[in-house]
Amino acid sequence: MFNKLMFNKTLLFSLITCFSYSVSFADDNIKSILKTADGYRQQGEELLIKTEVNLYENDKLDKQSLYHVFVKSGRRSLVVFKSAGELGQKVLMLDDKFWIFLPNTRRPIRITPMQKLLGEASVGDIATLTWSEDYDGTIVDRNTTEQGINSIKLDLNSTRKGTTYHRIELFLTQKDYFPLKANLYLKSGKLAKEAYYESGTMNDQRRVVVMTLVDRINKHQKTIVNYQGMENKTIADKFYNPAYLVRTDLPD
């Protein structure tokens, strides 16, 4: 019953925003490059990100869901389901541990970061994917082209056991390290997804405003994540405690 429920839901995934500065390409420090790329997807330690996730089957819109994602320092994220029919559901991430909370249940259910809630958007895509903290790697091509844009290609390998993907091929712009595309690989070596990042403006800054996830296993499916807004928002630490969250709702 739980697996059926999980695969019929939808999750956004990945957090966004941007640093508005650029970096010299002469800086070959991988961590510095990845921090800059992460800056277009996340900024600040306590945030609320409003997200719309759309599932397409054979290029036809099949399902749509809305989420509020609360992000807090210490690798904590809380996803609150906002669509009709999903109200009361929540997903909590604490470091490498994940739980889903369902209405009218007394216990949270442990899940994995690869657990899908709809289409190709998984729990890990929305709650944890941070290149600079979770991966290390090398520049494998300093002068390539992606989507007609002068780019660099990085080969990243996970440094933590709780990451969603074991390996990532990441394409960034040469000019300012804005993310363009990521090939996402499982531990088995299989290419699971291709992620494409679209640039836009949010809160007067350049950021990733759309992420498109293309399923490389079920090739008829595509998931588009629209990041509708982001604001500084603090909620109490107690809401990141599974024992407390299971018996209460978030304040408005």
C-alpha positions, -999 to 999 in steps of 0.1 A, spaced: 0 0 0 28 24 9 48 18 -23 16 23 -44 10 56 -25 46 68 -29 47 62 -67 14 80 -72 26 112 -55 48 140 -67 77 158 -53 96 186 -66 129 186 -59 158 206 -58 162 240 -42 172 271 -60 184 306 -59 215 325 -69 246 345 -61 247 374 -85 285 375 -88 307 357 -113 339 338 -109 372 337 -128 375 306 -149 412 305 -137 399 293 -104 403 255 -107 393 247 -71 364 222 -75 347 231 -42 348 268 -52 332 260 -86 306 238 -71 297 264 -44 291 289 -71 269 265 -91 250 257 -59 245 294 -53 221 295 -83 200 268 -67 201 277 -30 210 307 -9 206 313 28 202 290 58 165 293 65 142 294 35 107 287 23 106 276 -14 73 273 -32 74 247 -59 51 233 -86 58 199 -100 43 188 -133 44 152 -146 41 147 -184 34 113 -200 42 113 -237 44 151 -236 9 154 -222 3 169 -187 -8 140 -165 -5 154 -129 4 185 -110 12 191 -74 23 220 -52 48 219 -23 63 243 3 98 233 11 114 246 44 152 245 44 172 249 76 209 247 84 223 214 96 210 195 65 174 197 75 145 200 50 107 197 54 84 193 25 48 201 30 22 189 5 -2 217 -5 -24 202 -33 -60 190 -27 -60 153 -19 -25 155 -5 -30 179 24 -15 168 57 13 148 41 49 158 49 84 146 42 112 153 66 149 151 59 175 151 87 210 145 73 208 111 57 175 101 72 141 106 55 105 101 68 71 106 53 42 116 75 6 106 64 -26 119 78 -42 99 106 -12 78 112 7 77 145 42 69 132 63 84 105 75 59 77 112 57 69 119 61 32 150 65 10 162 96 -9 154 77 -42 118 72 -32 96 88 -59 65 107 -52 57 114 -88 74 111 -121 112 116 -118 112 140 -89 124 121 -59 127 130 -22 165 135 -26 160 158 -56 141 182 -35 156 179 -1 193 173 -3 211 175 -36 240 199 -28 270 195 -51 296 213 -31 288 194 2 281 160 -11 304 155 -41 340 158 -52 355 154 -86 374 168 -115 371 190 -146 372 166 -175 366 191 -203 374 228 -201 361 237 -235 329 219 -245 295 231 -257 261 224 -241 229 237 -256 250 259 -278 268 276 -248 305 275 -241 307 252 -211 329 231 -188 322 195 -179 328 180 -144 327 144 -133 315 142 -97 315 113 -73 295 111 -41 314 115 -8 284 106 14 264 74 16 231 92 18 232 109 -16 206 102 -42 230 97 -71 264 80 -69 279 99 -98 270 131 -117 283 145 -150 277 183 -146 278 209 -173 283 246 -162 288 278 -182 324 288 -187 315 324 -179 299 322 -145 294 285 -137 257 285 -141 243 249 -142 230 238 -176 227 201 -174 234 171 -151 235 134 -160 225 115 -129 239 80 -124 229 53 -99 254 32 -80 250 5 -105 264 28 -132 230 32 -149 220 66 -162 188 74 -143 179 109 -153 190 140 -172 184 172 -154 182 205 -174 183 239 -156 166 271 -169 178 305 -159 155 333 -148 151 360 -122 138 356 -87 140 383 -60 159 404 -85 187 378 -88 196 353 -115 186 318 -104 175 284 -116 137 289 -120 129 256 -138 144 221 -136 133 195 -161 140 158 -153 140 134 -182 136 98 -174 163 77 -192 147 44 -181 110 51 -188 116 74 -217 80 84 -222 80 104 -189 92 139 -181 89 160 -149 91 198 -149 97 215 -116 88 252 -115 103 272 -86 76 298 -80 91 318 -51 115 319 -23 116 339 9 135 339 42 114 319 66 122 305 100 102 277 117 111 264 151 136 235 155 108 213 170 92 210 136 123 191 124 118 165 152 99 134 139 83 127 173 69 162 174 60 165 137 39 133 137 14 148 162 11 184 150 7 206 119 29 235 108 16 269 117 3 291 89 
